[in-house]
């Protein structure tokens, strides 16, 4: 984030917009690259730190990622796969399931991105059952990883690593040379570090309750 305003003015403007939308909580993500630095001003106003993600990167042609037996990964290409992705995302992100029309629209977006080489989504299975997913975008030689989710019952069994390995493999085929990702320090960041990703900084989430 960059602004000519000082930290207090940036936050005041965000509060004004948030209230205009009828919301009562304002969430800010901060990083060392912000100008101005608003973290101290958020803390001064009583904002609560709720999350931290690590900013990580690695060469795609680095060390291979080991995946345990019984864990597979595949690129999403069909409506049934989109339906399985949604079945993973709903409980993990605590969201409503997509309608039939929503599933069709999601398939159209996934298909268009894959055909253009701009991105794709991966689905991982544990003994044949869909348990993990993740998406990515390809641009200017970079593979930007996002949206990874694994069912709680399947965590720690290699499904996330399978999703990661497949995204790197297909990303390389699409011309990407460097993978970029933000991983939660409490969940995916340690796995990513073991998979060869280097740490380039952190981003912090703050929630400010509005009067």
Buried (B, 14 or more C-beta within 10 A) or exposed (E): EEEEEEBEBBBEEBBEEBEEEEEEEBBBEBBEEBEBBBBEBBEEBEBEEEBEBBBBBBBBEBEEBEBEEEBBBBBBBEBEBBBBBBBBBBEBEEEEEBEEEEBEEBBEEBBEBBEEEEBBBBBBBBEEEBBBBBBBBBEEEBBBBBBBBBBEEBBEBBBBBBBBBBBBBBBBEBEBEBBBBBBBEEBBBEBBBEBBBEBEEBBBBBBBEEE
